Amino acid sequence: MKGSRPEQAVLSRDTDMSKTENTRRVIEGMVDGLNDHRIADIGEFFADSFRWMGNFGCGTKTGLREFQDNWQRPFQEAFSDKVCIDEARLYMGEWAAAFGRQEATHSGKFMGVAPTGKRVEIRYMDFWKVIDGKIIDNWVMVDFPHVLAQLGKDVFEGKGWEAFDRGEGVPQSPGSTGMN
């Protein structure tokens, strides 16, 4: 990269490492609460004004009520018998991160797809910031294209780059004409 480089890791640069164990307790309690399908009292773990920032398809929720009404309730309506399985968690001061999957039954309408009764895997990554015992920010990536593919809907219409892995098509390279 030519020239000056962008400043990196601004948000986590000054984290207070003495807060790591408190952050761990909050996140572990919150995941247990989600696995218990708690909605009304989930504010035990989240600040009232926290921000939940998801990828396209998930949206951004500002505040506990938007999170409950525009994420938790519709998600639990679409997917029952759900269990969250963090495959890895990392803790650093006021910061925590995890990736994993939820296993659930598609029992309600999801992104226009009528209930199928299929058991699905919902892959995700979460990054949290915890201040004074509450989550104040939550950055989220949920693999909705993978969920939809399990329900029979390919949002990439066969043009996802997995086709290259199967030898179907040739990936473009920098400087190519884009005609491959």
Phi, psi and omega in degrees: 000126181276149176080195182288149180263149178294148177294137186247150171055039182300318186292328185255001185303318187255028182298144179270103185297341178290350182268001187303311183294323176297316178300317179301314181299315180298312184293316180297320177295318180296316179297319175300318179298319177294321178292337175273004178062034179285136173234301188303324184248018181292346176299349173304331186251343185243139172294148180303327184258017185296158179249131176245111188245104183256168176289172179305135184101330178267317181089183179240132180245126178252108179098157183301316183297315177298321178298314180295312186282326188251001174227297187300308184296310179296325180294315180290333175290321182283328187228110179260175179049043187269139173226136179265129179233100174286124179274334176209145174226143177232140180231136179208099180062235180278004186249146174216153177216153177207155166224155181175213184210155167248141174249129187205166175258129178284095187245000179218169181299134180223117178051039178086356180265122179297154181306135180250342185077001181287146172276128184235161174251130182241103183277147183206165167224141179229143171230128184236150168240129183243126177230132178052041174079010180226147175286124179255334178220144179216110175266133189226139170234118178244131185278072179296324176302322178294319178298312181298322178299322178294336180264009175091012181240115178265104183290346179262000177049045177079001183256012175294153184290353172300334178301324178296321180296330180271001181080017180259094181101167183239125179292147176288155175235158178306133179088355179284166183281349182079013183261004182287000000 
